[in-house]
Amino acid sequence: MKGLNAKDLRGNEPTELRSTLRKLEEDLFKNRLKKTTNQLENTALIRHARRDIARVNTVLAQRLRTDAAASKEKAK
C-alpha cells in the first residue's frame, strides 16, 4: 500500500495531523485541476488522496475524542 497507514498516523500530534490534512487537500485540488485540463495521467491519485484525507480525519477525530474524555476524567 502506497498511501498513509492509520497505524502510523496515530503517533502524530493533532497539529501535525492538521498540517498533513491541509497538504493532502492541496494535492487533491491540484490533481482535480490536472484531471480537468487532461494533464493527469494516473486518475487513481484522486482516489488515493480522498482515502488518505479520510484516514487523517478519522485518526484526528479519535484523538480529539480520547483527549476530551481524558480531560473530563481528570476534572472529576
C-alpha positions as CSV (number, residue, x, y, z in Angstrom):
1,M,0.0,0.0,0.0
2,K,1.5,3.3,-1.1
3,G,-0.7,5.7,0.9
4,L,-0.8,6.6,4.6
5,N,-1.5,4.0,7.3
6,A,-3.7,4.8,10.2
7,K,-1.3,3.0,12.5
8,D,1.5,5.4,11.5
9,L,-0.8,8.4,11.9
10,R,-1.9,7.6,15.4
11,G,1.5,8.6,16.8
12,N,1.2,12.1,15.5
13,E,0.1,15.2,17.3
14,P,-3.2,16.9,16.3
15,T,-1.3,19.9,14.9
16,E,0.8,17.5,12.7
17,L,-2.4,15.8,11.5
18,R,-4.0,19.1,10.6
19,S,-0.9,20.1,8.5
20,T,-0.9,16.7,6.8
21,L,-4.6,17.1,6.1
22,R,-4.0,20.6,4.6
23,K,-1.3,19.2,2.3
24,L,-3.4,16.3,1.2
25,E,-6.3,18.6,0.4
26,E,-4.0,20.8,-1.7
27,D,-2.7,17.7,-3.6
28,L,-6.3,16.7,-4.2
29,F,-7.2,20.1,-5.6
30,K,-4.1,20.1,-7.9
31,N,-4.9,16.6,-9.1
32,R,-8.5,17.6,-9.8
33,L,-7.3,20.6,-11.7
34,K,-4.9,18.5,-13.8
35,K,-7.7,16.0,-14.5
36,T,-10.0,18.8,-15.8
37,T,-7.2,20.0,-18.1
38,N,-6.4,16.5,-19.3
39,Q,-2.9,16.6,-17.8
40,L,-3.4,13.9,-15.2
41,E,-2.2,10.5,-16.4
42,N,-2.9,8.5,-13.3
43,T,-6.5,9.2,-12.2
44,A,-6.2,6.8,-9.2
45,L,-4.2,9.5,-7.4
46,I,-7.5,11.3,-6.8
47,R,-9.0,8.2,-5.1
48,H,-5.9,7.7,-3.0
49,A,-5.8,11.3,-1.9
50,R,-9.5,11.1,-0.9
51,R,-8.9,8.0,1.1
52,D,-5.8,9.4,2.8
53,I,-7.8,12.5,3.8
54,A,-10.5,10.2,5.3
55,R,-7.8,8.3,7.2
56,V,-6.4,11.5,8.7
57,N,-9.8,12.8,9.6
58,T,-10.7,9.6,11.3
59,V,-7.5,9.5,13.4
60,L,-7.8,13.2,14.2
61,A,-11.4,12.7,15.4
62,Q,-10.4,9.7,17.5
63,R,-7.5,11.6,19.0
64,L,-9.7,14.6,19.9
65,R,-12.4,12.3,21.3
66,T,-9.9,10.5,23.6
67,D,-8.3,13.7,24.7
68,A,-11.7,15.2,25.6
69,A,-12.6,12.0,27.6
70,A,-9.3,12.1,29.4
71,S,-9.7,15.8,30.3
72,K,-13.2,15.0,31.7
73,E,-11.9,12.2,33.8
74,K,-9.1,14.5,35.1
75,A,-11.7,17.1,36.0
76,K,-13.7,14.7,38.2
